[in-house]
């Protein structure tokens, strides 16, 4: 990252990150697809139940996911300075933060699950299944957060393929388990929730084993697992504003989801399926933001300021090209893709309307995400968080409340 050309390295870093995020989202997409095709007359209610939980799950976990994504800022900056001691302490601290944070989130989420669903105006016929799915999903929080922290550690040294490989394996397992629990055992949303927890556990264990066996700078030693106060302070200083930004973003999604839920089960099901397609383009643009953060972070540590500026412009340019191709393909095959979730004509048409509108806004998202990633590479996290909260979340909430 601090030597040679940059333009050809950025997509080699970003695209596996995008693929990993898309696979993570496919956990939820496969849940929606399986319950939408194998639960008989309850398919629309089941899809709505899974979809109703998306903003709640985002609210509960995004604080820690934001911290996890910016853990690599501390590590990459230390790598750029060749400070192996800081890398070692940050690595072991972040693993424990993930585990204990996951346990905390699980307990907090279980206590708040029913009230949160109540705030979303979930219809009475959807509420029991939505609550069942959420309670089971929350059990998997420790392993879900652990995977994301482990993935951030690998990305700090430019290794984006290992997290992708682990998630690809567990993603295939997730689909197979979904089919087994729902199509064979005739379970409903509880079956897909159990499959998701098991699959996430497998992916986190695979990365943990890989970290233990790695001989390089990111080697994990079990006896060194302890919280280093200085490392924790640095992780929270950079990661907490990003985490709060993600959490507030999730709050705005809850306000939007509440408005969607008031429109009935068909609209809920349509929105749930459309979200699982549109998140693909967001994952692509966000991957260039993460690439910008990682490349800039290492070059800041190495004192290479010119490479930092070049990284910003290349991430914007290459991100625009990649995003444009993805949006064009999704808009071209949108209705075909949406039909995988539910073939009800009314549901398909409603989702397509949402998909068309959201896709066109993602170009603006690319610019603020990449520029925010650039600033985080310098350790500046509070300013982009405040601007995003005010400029994006504030406007979204204001529009919903006004209407």
KAKAPE-V977680 format. One record per backbone hydrogen bond with DSSP energy under -0.5 kcal/mol. NH is the residue of the N-H (numbers start at 1). CO is the residue of the C=O. If there is no record, write none. Layout:
# KAKAPE-V977680
nh | co
NH | CO
NH | CO
This chain:
# KAKAPE-V977680
nh | co
9 | 6
10 | 6
11 | 7
12 | 8
13 | 9
13 | 10
14 | 10
15 | 11
17 | 13
18 | 14
19 | 15
20 | 16
21 | 17
22 | 18
23 | 19
24 | 20
25 | 21
26 | 22
27 | 23
27 | 24
28 | 24
28 | 25
29 | 25
30 | 26
31 | 27
32 | 28
33 | 29
34 | 30
35 | 31
36 | 32
37 | 33
37 | 34
38 | 34
39 | 35
42 | 39
43 | 40
46 | 42
47 | 43
48 | 44
49 | 45
50 | 46
51 | 47
52 | 48
53 | 49
53 | 50
54 | 51
57 | 53
58 | 54
59 | 55
60 | 56
61 | 57
62 | 58
63 | 59
64 | 61
65 | 61
66 | 62
67 | 63
68 | 64
69 | 65
70 | 66
71 | 67
71 | 68
72 | 68
73 | 70
74 | 70
74 | 71
75 | 71
76 | 72
77 | 73
78 | 74
79 | 75
80 | 76
81 | 77
82 | 79
83 | 78
84 | 82
87 | 83
88 | 84
89 | 85
90 | 86
91 | 87
92 | 88
93 | 89
94 | 90
95 | 91
96 | 92
97 | 93
98 | 94
99 | 95
100 | 96
101 | 97
102 | 98
103 | 99
104 | 100
105 | 101
106 | 102
107 | 103
108 | 104
109 | 105
110 | 106
111 | 107
112 | 108
113 | 109
116 | 112
117 | 113
118 | 114
119 | 115
120 | 116
121 | 118
122 | 117
126 | 123
127 | 123
128 | 124
130 | 126
131 | 127
132 | 128
133 | 129
134 | 130
135 | 131
136 | 132
137 | 133
138 | 134
139 | 135
139 | 136
140 | 136
140 | 137
141 | 138
144 | 140
145 | 141
146 | 142
147 | 143
148 | 144
149 | 145
150 | 146
151 | 147
152 | 148
153 | 149
154 | 150
155 | 151
156 | 152
157 | 153
157 | 154
158 | 155
159 | 154
160 | 158
164 | 160
165 | 161
166 | 162
167 | 163
168 | 164
169 | 165
170 | 166
171 | 167
172 | 168
173 | 169
174 | 170
175 | 171
176 | 172
177 | 173
178 | 174
179 | 175
180 | 176
181 | 177
182 | 178
183 | 179
184 | 179
184 | 180
185 | 180
186 | 182
187 | 181
191 | 188
192 | 188
193 | 189
194 | 190
195 | 191
196 | 192
197 | 193
198 | 194
199 | 195
200 | 196
201 | 197
202 | 198
203 | 199
204 | 200
205 | 201
206 | 202
207 | 203
208 | 204
209 | 205
210 | 206
211 | 207
212 | 208
213 | 209
214 | 210
219 | 216
220 | 211
221 | 219
222 | 220
224 | 221
225 | 222
226 | 224
228 | 226
229 | 227
232 | 228
233 | 229
234 | 230
235 | 231
236 | 232
237 | 233
238 | 234
239 | 235
240 | 236
242 | 238
243 | 239
244 | 240
245 | 241
246 | 242
247 | 243
248 | 244
249 | 245
250 | 246
251 | 247
252 | 248
253 | 249
254 | 250
255 | 251
256 | 252
257 | 253
258 | 254
259 | 255
260 | 256
261 | 257
262 | 258
263 | 260
264 | 261
268 | 264
269 | 265
270 | 266
271 | 267
272 | 268
273 | 269
274 | 270
275 | 271
276 | 272
277 | 273
277 | 274
278 | 274
279 | 275
280 | 277
281 | 277
281 | 278
282 | 278
283 | 279
284 | 280
285 | 281
286 | 282
287 | 283
288 | 284
289 | 285
290 | 286
291 | 287
292 | 288
293 | 289
294 | 290
295 | 291
296 | 292
297 | 293
298 | 294
299 | 295
300 | 296
301 | 297
302 | 298
303 | 299
303 | 300
304 | 299
305 | 303
308 | 304
309 | 305
310 | 306
311 | 307
312 | 308
313 | 309
314 | 310
315 | 311
316 | 312
317 | 313
318 | 314
319 | 315
320 | 316
321 | 317
322 | 318
323 | 319
324 | 320
325 | 321
326 | 322
327 | 323
328 | 324
329 | 325
330 | 326
331 | 327
332 | 328
333 | 329
337 | 333
338 | 334
339 | 335
340 | 337
341 | 338
342 | 338
348 | 344
349 | 345
350 | 346
351 | 347
352 | 348
353 | 349
354 | 350
355 | 351
356 | 352
357 | 353
358 | 354
359 | 355
360 | 356
361 | 358
362 | 358
362 | 359
364 | 361
365 | 361
366 | 362
367 | 363
368 | 364
369 | 365
370 | 366
371 | 367
372 | 368
373 | 369
374 | 370
375 | 371
376 | 372
377 | 373
378 | 374
378 | 375
379 | 376
380 | 375
381 | 379
385 | 381
386 | 382
387 | 383
388 | 384
389 | 385
390 | 386
391 | 387
392 | 388
393 | 388
394 | 389
396 | 392
397 | 393
398 | 394
399 | 395
400 | 396
401 | 397
402 | 398
403 | 399
